[in-house]
Amino acid sequence: MAGRPQRFELRLTTQERVRLEKLIASSETASRLRQRARVILLRADGKTYADIEKELAISTPTIAKILKEIPQESPVLMTWTTLNTH
C-alpha cells in the first residue's frame, strides 16, 4: 500500500538514548529537535506510528519523515543529534 509506513526495528545504544533524553530535557533544545528526539525514543521503545501520533499529536507522514532522516549506524546517529542541536 502506497504511503504506508515501513516496519523496521530501531535499536539505540545506551549512549544514544542518553543523548536523546538530554536533548529532550534541555531548555536550550529547539522544539522541533525535541519532537524528533521524542519520536525516535518512542519508536525505539516499540511504539507504533498510531501510538506516537496520539502521544505527540503529529501526523503519520511527519513521523515517517523523521524516522527516514535518522541514520541506521550508531556513530552517525550521534553526529545527527549533535548537528541538529544548532
Residue pairs with C-beta under 8 A, 6 or more apart in sequence:
3 61
5 49
5 60
5 63
5 64
5 67
10 40
10 43
10 44
10 67
10 70
11 44
12 20
12 40
12 41
12 44
12 77
13 74
15 74
15 78
16 74
16 77
16 78
16 81
17 41
17 44
19 78
19 81
20 37
20 40
20 41
20 81
21 37
21 41
23 29
23 33
23 34
23 37
23 81
23 85
24 34
24 37
24 38
24 41
29 37
29 85
30 85
33 84
33 85
35 56
35 58
35 66
36 66
36 69
36 84
37 81
38 56
39 52
39 56
39 58
39 63
39 66
39 67
40 66
40 67
40 70
42 51
42 52
42 55
42 56
43 52
43 63
43 67
47 55
49 60
49 63
49 64
52 58
52 63
53 59
53 60
53 63
69 80
70 77
70 80
71 77
71 79
71 80
